[in-house]
Amino acid sequence: MAAPPVRLVLPAALSAAAEGHRELERAAGAELTAAQLLDGLALDYPRLERRIRDEAGQLRRYVNVYIDGEELRTLDGLASTVPPGAEVLILQSVAGG
């Protein structure tokens, strides 16, 4: 039996860079990392990639990624494992005055 897919959830601000999609599904594997998940996403949505990661492949400082509610930076960063069936939420920080 195939592992349940990973569900990515995007805010409206990022959905335009993903052809209007607010939710995306990706195949999961036992050892899928956040970096690999974002690499795969970048192949299909290069504009979205530029909004999420910088030229060095690191998360932009105003982007927060959550795996099943846990902030990526408090886990193992981009080396964090994304389990099958996980929900990955990608948010941009909002600033202003």
N, CA, C and O atoms as a printed pandas DataFrame, in Angstrom:
     atom_number atom_name residue_name chain_id  residue_number  x_coord  y_coord  z_coord
0              1         N          MET        A               1    0.842   -1.171    0.000
1              2        CA          MET        A               1    0.000    0.000    0.000
2              3         C          MET        A               1    0.892    1.239    0.000
3              4         O          MET        A               1    1.887    1.294    0.722
4              5         N          ALA        A               2    0.535    2.225   -0.805
5              6        CA          ALA        A               2    1.313    3.465   -0.906
6              7         C          ALA        A               2    1.119    4.321    0.338
7              8         O          ALA        A               2    0.052    4.333    0.952
8              9         N          ALA        A               3    2.166    5.026    0.686
9             10        CA          ALA        A               3    2.099    5.940    1.832
10            11         C          ALA        A               3    1.175    7.106    1.486
11            12         O          ALA        A               3    1.109    7.526    0.331
12            13         N          PRO        A               4    0.462    7.630    2.482
13            14        CA          PRO        A               4   -0.392    8.790    2.198
14            15         C          PRO        A               4    0.465    9.991    1.796
15            16         O          PRO        A               4    1.568   10.163    2.315
16            17         N          PRO        A               5   -0.028   10.814    0.884
17            18        CA          PRO        A               5    0.766   11.956    0.409
18            19         C          PRO        A               5    0.916   13.030    1.482
19            20         O          PRO        A               5    0.152   13.087    2.446
20            21         N          VAL        A               6    1.903   13.861    1.289
21            22        CA          VAL        A               6    2.104   15.039    2.123
22            23         C          VAL        A               6    1.225   16.140    1.549
23            24         O          VAL        A               6    1.167   16.332    0.335
24            25         N          ARG        A               7    0.551   16.852    2.421
25            26        CA          ARG        A               7   -0.322   17.944    1.981
26            27         C          ARG        A               7    0.342   19.265    2.320
27            28         O          ARG        A               7    0.641   19.536    3.483
28            29         N          LEU        A               8    0.574   20.095    1.294
29            30        CA          LEU        A               8    1.148   21.425    1.484
30            31         C          LEU        A               8    0.026   22.452    1.447
31            32         O          LEU        A               8   -0.836   22.416    0.569
32            33         N          VAL        A               9    0.045   23.360    2.401
33            34        CA          VAL        A               9   -0.975   24.401    2.485
34            35         C          VAL        A               9   -0.280   25.754    2.322
35            36         O          VAL        A               9    0.693   26.058    3.011
36            37         N          LEU        A              10   -0.799   26.550    1.402
37            38        CA          LEU        A              10   -0.211   27.849    1.095
38            39         C          LEU        A              10   -1.209   28.961    1.402
39            40         O          LEU        A              10   -2.407   28.791    1.177
40            41         N          PRO        A              11   -0.733   30.095    1.914
41            42        CA          PRO        A              11   -1.623   31.245    2.089
42            43         C          PRO        A              11   -1.919   31.879    0.735
43            44         O          PRO        A              11   -1.237   31.598   -0.251
44            45         N          ALA        A              12   -2.922   32.721    0.690
45            46        CA          ALA        A              12   -3.301   33.387   -0.561
46            47         C          ALA        A              12   -2.128   34.145   -1.163
47            48         O          ALA        A              12   -1.981   34.188   -2.384
48            49         N          ALA        A              13   -1.293   34.741   -0.321
49            50        CA          ALA        A              13   -0.163   35.534   -0.817
50            51         C          ALA        A              13    0.824   34.695   -1.624
51            52         O          ALA        A              13    1.488   35.221   -2.518
52            53         N          LEU        A              14    0.931   33.415   -1.329
53            54        CA          LEU        A              14    1.848   32.543   -2.071
54            55         C          LEU        A              14    1.150   31.745   -3.167
55            56         O          LEU        A              14    1.811   31.229   -4.068
56            57         N          SER        A              15   -0.159   31.638   -3.103
57            58        CA          SER        A              15   -0.863   30.784   -4.063
58            59         C          SER        A              15   -0.715   31.269   -5.502
59            60         O          SER        A              15   -0.725   30.459   -6.429
60            61         N          ALA        A              16   -0.578   32.571   -5.700
61            62        CA          ALA        A              16   -0.406   33.086   -7.065
62            63         C          ALA        A              16    0.856   32.528   -7.710
63            64         O          ALA        A              16    0.892   32.326   -8.924
64            65         N          ALA        A              17    1.892   32.278   -6.911
65            66        CA          ALA        A              17    3.140   31.723   -7.432
66            67         C          ALA        A              17    3.030   30.214   -7.657
67            68         O          ALA        A              17    3.944   29.596   -8.205
68            69         N          ALA        A              18    1.909   29.622   -7.232
69            70        CA          ALA        A              18    1.657   28.189   -7.424
70            71         C          ALA        A              18    0.424   27.991   -8.301
71            72         O          ALA        A              18   -0.374   27.078   -8.087
72            73         N          GLU        A              19    0.291   28.870   -9.292
73            74        CA          GLU        A              19   -0.816   28.797  -10.258
74            75         C          GLU        A              19   -2.179   28.818   -9.588
75            76         O          GLU        A              19   -3.125   28.191  -10.066
76            77         N          GLY        A              20   -2.277   29.547   -8.470
77            78        CA          GLY        A              20   -3.546   29.705   -7.774
78            79         C          GLY        A              20   -3.894   28.608   -6.778
79            80         O          GLY        A              20   -4.932   28.678   -6.121
80            81         N          HIS        A              21   -3.048   27.608   -6.659
81            82        CA          HIS        A              21   -3.332   26.509   -5.731
82            83         C          HIS        A              21   -3.102   26.938   -4.295
83            84         O          HIS        A              21   -2.083   27.553   -3.980
84            85         N          ARG        A              22   -4.047   26.616   -3.424
85            86        CA          ARG        A              22   -3.880   26.862   -1.991
86            87         C          ARG        A              22   -3.422   25.595   -1.280
87            88         O          ARG        A              22   -2.860   25.655   -0.186
88            89         N          GLU        A              23   -3.669   24.441   -1.912
89            90        CA          GLU        A              23   -3.223   23.163   -1.364
90            91         C          GLU        A              23   -2.605   22.335   -2.483
91            92         O          GLU        A              23   -3.085   22.328   -3.616
92            93         N          LEU        A              24   -1.534   21.641   -2.136
93            94        CA          LEU        A              24   -0.838   20.770   -3.073
94            95         C          LEU        A              24   -0.549   19.458   -2.371
95            96         O          LEU        A              24   -0.382   19.434   -1.152
96            97         N          GLU        A              25   -0.488   18.384   -3.109
97            98        CA          GLU        A              25   -0.110   17.093   -2.540
98            99         C          GLU        A              25    1.157   16.606   -3.210
99           100         O          GLU        A              25    1.355   16.796   -4.409
100          101         N          ARG        A              26    2.000   15.984   -2.432
101          102        CA          ARG        A              26    3.247   15.417   -2.933
102          103         C          ARG        A              26    3.382   14.008   -2.388
103          104         O          ARG        A              26    2.976   13.718   -1.263
104          105         N          ALA        A              27    3.961   13.133   -3.207
105          106        CA          ALA        A              27    4.214   11.762   -2.764
106          107         C          ALA        A              27    5.167   11.788   -1.585
107          108         O          ALA        A              27    6.091   12.600   -1.526
108          109         N          ALA        A              28    4.926   10.892   -0.656
109          110        CA          ALA        A              28    5.761   10.821    0.548
110          111         C          ALA        A              28    6.622    9.571    0.501
111          112         O          ALA        A              28    6.278    8.571   -0.129
112          113         N          GLY        A              29    7.733    9.661    1.178
113          114        CA          GLY        A              29    8.616    8.512    1.333
114          115         C          GLY        A              29    9.052    8.443    2.776
115          116         O          GLY        A              29    8.900    9.410    3.523
116          117         N          ALA        A              30    9.583    7.326    3.167
117          118        CA          ALA        A              30    9.969    7.139    4.564
118          119         C          ALA        A              30   11.032    8.128    5.009
119          120         O          ALA        A              30   11.060    8.508    6.180
120          121         N          GLU        A              31   11.903    8.551    4.111
121          122        CA          GLU        A              31   13.019    9.434    4.478
122          123         C          GLU        A              31   12.948   10.786    3.783
123          124         O          GLU        A              31   13.987   11.407    3.558
124          125         N          LEU        A              32   11.768   11.256    3.439
125          126        CA          LEU        A              32   11.609   12.542    2.771
126          127         C          LEU        A              32   11.988   13.668    3.730
127          128         O          LEU        A              32   11.485   13.731    4.852
128          129         N          THR        A              33   12.873   14.553    3.286
129          130        CA          THR        A              33   13.247   15.700    4.104
130          131         C          THR        A              33   12.514   16.945    3.602
131          132         O          THR        A              33   11.976   16.957    2.494
132          133         N          ALA        A              34   12.501   17.976    4.421
133          134        CA          ALA        A              34   11.883   19.233    4.016
134          135         C          ALA        A              34   12.589   19.794    2.782
135          136         O          ALA        A              34   11.935   20.323    1.884
136          137         N          ALA        A              35   13.910   19.684    2.731
137          138        CA          ALA        A              35   14.662   20.168    1.566
138          139         C          ALA        A              35   14.233   19.429    0.304
139          140         O          ALA        A              35   14.032   20.057   -0.735
140          141         N          GLN        A              36   14.090   18.116    0.376
141          142        CA          GLN        A              36   13.674   17.335   -0.789
142          143         C          GLN        A              36   12.248   17.700   -1.209
143          144         O          GLN        A              36   11.944   17.775   -2.400
144          145         N          LEU        A              37   11.393   17.920   -0.240
145          146        CA          LEU        A              37   10.021   18.320   -0.537
146          147         C          LEU        A              37   10.017   19.655   -1.281
147          148         O          LEU        A              37    9.318   19.805   -2.283
148          149         N          LEU        A              38   10.791   20.619   -0.797
149          150        CA          LEU        A              38   10.861   21.921   -1.456
150          151         C          LEU        A              38   11.560   21.845   -2.806
151          152         O          LEU        A              38   11.211   22.589   -3.723
152          153         N          ASP        A              39   12.547   20.952   -2.944
153          154        CA          ASP        A              39   13.204   20.748   -4.245
154          155         C          ASP        A              39   12.192   20.285   -5.281
155          156         O          ASP        A              39   12.175   20.785   -6.405
156          157         N          GLY        A              40   11.357   19.338   -4.906
157          158        CA          GLY        A              40   10.325   18.831   -5.812
158          159         C          GLY        A              40    9.303   19.897   -6.155
159          160         O          GLY        A              40    8.850   19.991   -7.296
160          161         N          LEU        A              41    8.946   20.690   -5.178
161          162        CA          LEU        A              41    8.007   21.786   -5.390
162          163         C          LEU        A              41    8.591   22.804   -6.365
163          164         O          LEU        A              41    7.874   23.347   -7.206
164          165         N          ALA        A              42    9.891   23.059   -6.250
165          166        CA          ALA        A              42   10.574   24.029   -7.113
166          167         C          ALA        A              42   10.537   23.618   -8.578
167          168         O          ALA        A              42   10.498   24.477   -9.458
168          169         N          LEU        A              43   10.550   22.325   -8.851
169          170        CA          LEU        A              43   10.504   21.858  -10.238
170          171         C          LEU        A              43    9.184   22.234  -10.898
171          172         O          LEU        A              43    9.155   22.611  -12.070
172          173         N          ASP        A              44    8.094   22.130  -10.147
173          174        CA          ASP        A              44    6.774   22.433  -10.696
174          175         C          ASP        A              44    6.417   23.911  -10.604
175          176         O          ASP        A              44    5.685   24.430  -11.446
176          177         N          TYR        A              45    6.931   24.585   -9.586
177          178        CA          TYR        A              45    6.556   25.983   -9.340
178          179         C          TYR        A              45    7.799   26.828   -9.037
179          180         O          TYR        A              45    8.015   27.201   -7.884
180          181         N          PRO        A              46    8.614   27.135  -10.043
181          182        CA          PRO        A              46    9.845   27.896   -9.799
182          183         C          PRO        A              46    9.596   29.280   -9.192
183          184         O          PRO        A              46   10.412   29.754   -8.403
184          185         N          ARG        A              47    8.497   29.927   -9.539
185          186        CA          ARG        A              47    8.191   31.235   -8.935
186          187         C          ARG        A              47    7.962   31.099   -7.435
187          188         O          ARG        A              47    8.371   31.959   -6.655
188          189         N          LEU        A              48    7.310   30.019   -7.042
189          190        CA          LEU        A              48    7.078   29.773   -5.620
190          191         C          LEU        A              48    8.397   29.530   -4.904
191          192         O          LEU        A              48    8.607   30.014   -3.792
192          193         N          GLU        A              49    9.272   28.789   -5.535
193          194        CA          GLU        A              49   10.595   28.512   -4.967
194          195         C          GLU        A              49   11.320   29.809   -4.627
195          196         O          GLU        A              49   11.898   29.932   -3.547
196          197         N          ARG        A              50   11.293   30.767   -5.531
197          198        CA          ARG        A              50   11.994   32.039   -5.301
198          199         C          ARG        A              50   11.395   32.827   -4.138
199          200         O          ARG        A              50   12.080   33.646   -3.525
200          201         N          ARG        A              51   10.137   32.586   -3.836
201          202        CA          ARG        A              51    9.490   33.271   -2.710
202          203         C          ARG        A              51    9.794   32.589   -1.382
203          204         O          ARG        A              51    9.705   33.215   -0.326
204          205         N          ILE        A              52   10.155   31.295   -1.432
205          206        CA          ILE        A              52   10.366   30.515   -0.208
206          207         C          ILE        A              52   11.839   30.445    0.185
207          208         O          ILE        A              52   12.179   30.629    1.354
208          209         N          ARG        A              53   12.725   30.177   -0.797
209          210        CA          ARG        A              53   14.144   30.000   -0.483
210          211         C          ARG        A              53   14.995   30.998   -1.244
211          212         O          ARG        A              53   14.617   31.481   -2.311
212          213         N          ASP        A              54   16.150   31.296   -0.672
213          214        CA          ASP        A              54   17.075   32.233   -1.309
214          215         C          ASP        A              54   17.961   31.498   -2.310
215          216         O          ASP        A              54   17.777   30.305   -2.551
216          217         N          GLU        A              55   18.912   32.206   -2.886
217          218        CA          GLU        A              55   19.791   31.649   -3.908
218          219         C          GLU        A              55   20.671   30.519   -3.380
219          220         O          GLU        A              55   21.120   29.672   -4.152
220          221         N          ALA        A              56   20.918   30.502   -2.076
221          222        CA          ALA        A              56   21.723   29.445   -1.455
222          223         C          ALA        A              56   20.873   28.246   -1.040
223          224         O          ALA        A              56   21.397   27.274   -0.497
224          225         N          GLY        A              57   19.570   28.307   -1.293
225          226        CA          GLY        A              57   18.693   27.194   -0.954
226          227         C          GLY        A              57   18.187   27.203    0.477
227          228         O          GLY        A              57   17.564   26.237    0.919
228          229         N          GLN        A              58   18.448   28.285    1.211
229          230        CA          GLN        A              58   17.984   28.400    2.596
230          231         C          GLN        A              58   16.633   29.107    2.633
231          232         O          GLN        A              58   16.306   29.902    1.751
232          233         N          LEU        A              59   15.862   28.804    3.663
233          234        CA          LEU        A              59   14.583   29.493    3.817
234          235         C          LEU        A              59   14.821   30.989    3.952
235          236         O          LEU        A              59   15.738   31.429    4.645
236          237         N          ARG        A              60   13.986   31.750    3.285
237          238        CA          ARG        A              60   14.060   33.196    3.468
238          239         C          ARG        A              60   13.647   33.502    4.908
239          240         O          ARG        A              60   12.812   32.801    5.480
240          241         N          ARG        A              61   14.224   34.537    5.484
241          242        CA          ARG        A              61   14.008   34.794    6.911
242          243         C          ARG        A              61   12.565   35.129    7.245
243          244         O          ARG        A              61   12.150   34.964    8.392
244          245         N          TYR        A              62   11.792   35.593    6.278
245          246        CA          TYR        A              62   10.399   35.943    6.540
246          247         C          TYR        A              62    9.429   34.796    6.209
247          248         O          TYR        A              62    8.212   34.981    6.249
248          249         N          VAL        A              63    9.960   33.633    5.887
249          250        CA          VAL        A              63    9.131   32.469    5.577
250          251         C          VAL        A              63    9.206   31.486    6.742
251          252         O          VAL        A              63   10.289   31.157    7.227
252          253         N          ASN        A              64    8.050   31.030    7.174
253          254        CA          ASN        A              64    7.980   30.023    8.226
254          255         C          ASN        A              64    7.314   28.776    7.663
255          256         O          ASN        A              64    6.293   28.856    6.980
256          257         N          VAL        A              65    7.905   27.628    7.958
257          258        CA          VAL        A              65    7.370   26.350    7.494
258          259         C          VAL        A              65    7.064   25.506    8.724
259          260         O          VAL        A              65    7.883   25.400    9.637
260          261         N          TYR        A              66    5.885   24.912    8.737
261          262        CA          TYR        A              66    5.450   24.079    9.850
262          263         C          TYR        A              66    5.155   22.678    9.335
263          264         O          TYR        A              66    4.461   22.514    8.332
264          265         N          ILE        A              67    5.676   21.680   10.014
265          266        CA          ILE        A              67    5.380   20.284    9.707
266          267         C          ILE        A              67    4.509   19.766   10.842
267          268         O          ILE        A              67    4.966   19.636   11.978
268          269         N          ASP        A              68    3.261   19.475   10.528
269          270        CA          ASP        A              68    2.295   19.038   11.544
270          271         C          ASP        A              68    2.321   19.952   12.770
271          272         O          ASP        A              68    2.295   19.483   13.908
272          273         N          GLY        A              69    2.372   21.263   12.520
273          274        CA          GLY        A              69    2.297   22.243   13.594
274          275         C          GLY        A              69    3.615   22.606   14.256
275          276         O          GLY        A              69    3.648   23.505   15.096
276          277         N          GLU        A              70    4.704   21.930   13.901
277          278        CA          GLU        A              70    6.015   22.219   14.491
278          279         C          GLU        A              70    6.820   23.069   13.519
279          280         O          GLU        A              70    6.977   22.711   12.352
280          281         N          GLU        A              71    7.330   24.203   14.010
281          282        CA          GLU        A              71    8.087   25.124   13.167
282          283         C          GLU        A              71    9.408   24.485   12.747
283          284         O          GLU        A              71   10.144   23.957   13.580
284          285         N          LEU        A              72    9.697   24.537   11.470
285          286        CA          LEU        A              72   10.863   23.875   10.879
286          287         C          LEU        A              72   12.168   24.279   11.556
287          288         O          LEU        A              72   13.044   23.440   11.768
288          289         N          ARG        A              73   12.300   25.540   11.893
289          290        CA          ARG        A              73   13.552   26.012   12.498
290          291         C          ARG        A              73   13.770   25.446   13.903
291          292         O          ARG        A              73   14.906   25.410   14.376
292          293         N          THR        A              74   12.719   25.010   14.571
293          294        CA          THR        A              74   12.874   24.409   15.900
294          295         C          THR        A              74   13.104   22.904   15.803
295          296         O          THR        A              74   13.411   22.250   16.800
296          297         N          LEU        A              75   12.955   22.366   14.608
297          298        CA          LEU        A              75   13.237   20.951   14.367
298          299         C          LEU        A              75   14.674   20.856   13.857
299          300         O          LEU        A              75   15.584   21.415   14.469
300          301         N          ASP        A              76   14.883   20.162   12.758
301          302        CA          ASP        A              76   16.217   20.036   12.166
302          303         C          ASP        A              76   16.357   20.873   10.905
303          304         O          ASP        A              76   17.129   20.527   10.011
304          305         N          GLY        A              77   15.619   21.967   10.827
305          306        CA          GLY        A              77   15.680   22.816    9.648
306          307         C          GLY        A              77   15.288   22.057    8.397
307          308         O          GLY        A              77   14.379   21.228    8.430
308          309         N          LEU        A              78   15.962   22.333    7.304
309          310        CA          LEU        A              78   15.638   21.686    6.031
310          311         C          LEU        A              78   15.957   20.193    6.030
311          312         O          LEU        A              78   15.524   19.471    5.133
312          313         N          ALA        A              79   16.708   19.724    7.025
313          314        CA          ALA        A              79   16.999   18.292    7.146
314          315         C          ALA        A              79   15.886   17.550    7.891
315          316         O          ALA        A              79   15.952   16.330    8.039
316          317         N          SER        A              80   14.877   18.268    8.355
317          318        CA          SER        A              80   13.767   17.652    9.087
318          319         C          SER        A              80   13.043   16.636    8.212
319          320         O          SER        A              80   12.827   16.867    7.022
320          321         N          THR        A              81   12.677   15.526    8.805
321          322        CA          THR        A              81   11.909   14.505    8.099
322          323         C          THR        A              81   10.444   14.918    8.007
323          324         O          THR        A              81    9.860   15.405    8.976
324          325         N          VAL        A              82    9.865   14.717    6.839
325          326        CA          VAL        A              82    8.446   14.983    6.610
326          327         C          VAL        A              82    7.764   13.618    6.508
327          328         O          VAL        A              82    7.915   12.929    5.500
328          329         N          PRO        A              83    7.023   13.225    7.529
329          330        CA          PRO        A              83    6.429   11.886    7.508
330          331         C          PRO        A              83    5.270   11.772    6.510
331          332         O          PRO        A              83    4.627   12.772    6.193
332          333         N          PRO        A              84    5.007   10.575    6.023
333          334        CA          PRO        A              84    3.862   10.381    5.138
334          335         C          PRO        A              84    2.585   10.885    5.818
335          336         O          PRO        A              84    2.383   10.677    7.014
336          337         N          GLY        A              85    1.737   11.544    5.043
337          338        CA          GLY        A              85    0.476   12.052    5.554
338          339         C          GLY        A              85    0.586   13.367    6.309
339          340         O          GLY        A              85   -0.417   13.872    6.813
340          341         N          ALA        A              86    1.781   13.926    6.397
341          342        CA          ALA        A              86    1.971   15.174    7.148
342          343         C          ALA        A              86    1.313   16.348    6.436
343          344         O          ALA        A              86    1.109   16.335    5.222
344          345         N          GLU        A              87    0.990   17.363    7.230
345          346        CA          GLU        A              87    0.539   18.630    6.680
346          347         C          GLU        A              87    1.686   19.623    6.838
347          348         O          GLU        A              87    2.201   19.821    7.938
348          349         N          VAL        A              88    2.078   20.242    5.734
349          350        CA          VAL        A              88    3.156   21.222    5.737
350          351         C          VAL        A              88    2.540   22.571    5.393
351          352         O          VAL        A              88    1.992   22.762    4.308
352          353         N          LEU        A              89    2.639   23.488    6.321
353          354        CA          LEU        A              89    2.091   24.825    6.154
354          355         C          LEU        A              89    3.242   25.783    5.895
355          356         O          LEU        A              89    4.211   25.825    6.653
356          357         N          ILE        A              90    3.129   26.552    4.817
357          358        CA          ILE        A              90    4.167   27.521    4.457
358          359         C          ILE        A              90    3.550   28.911    4.574
359          360         O          ILE        A              90    2.577   29.230    3.890
360          361         N          LEU        A              91    4.129   29.734    5.447
361          362        CA          LEU        A              91    3.607   31.072    5.707
362          363         C          LEU        A              91    4.687   32.120    5.523
363          364         O          LEU        A              91    5.870   31.864    5.749
364          365         N          GLN        A              92    4.262   33.295    5.111
365          366        CA          GLN        A              92    5.158   34.440    5.085
366          367         C          GLN        A              92    4.854   35.280    6.303
367          368         O          GLN        A              92    3.689   35.498    6.634
368          369         N          SER        A              93    5.888   35.753    6.974
369          370        CA          SER        A              93    5.698   36.641    8.110
370          371         C          SER        A              93    5.135   37.951    7.598
371          372         O          SER        A              93    5.444   38.394    6.493
372          373         N          VAL        A              94    4.307   38.555    8.422
373          374        CA          VAL        A              94    3.715   39.826    8.075
374          375         C          VAL        A              94    4.341   40.885    8.984
375          376         O          VAL        A              94    4.394   40.719   10.203
376          377         N          ALA        A              95    4.806   41.956    8.385
377          378        CA          ALA        A              95    5.400   43.047    9.150
378          379         C          ALA        A              95    4.752   44.354    8.724
379          380         O          ALA        A              95    4.200   44.465    7.630
380          381         N          GLY        A              96    4.825   45.282    9.557
381          382        CA          GLY        A              96    4.279   46.582    9.223
382          383         C          GLY        A              96    4.038   47.390   10.474
383          384         O          GLY        A              96    4.332   46.951   11.586
384          385         N          GLY        A              97    3.514   48.545   10.283
385          386        CA          GLY        A              97    3.334   49.394   11.442
386          387         C          GLY        A              97    2.069   50.148   11.438
387          388         O          GLY        A              97    1.799   50.906   12.370
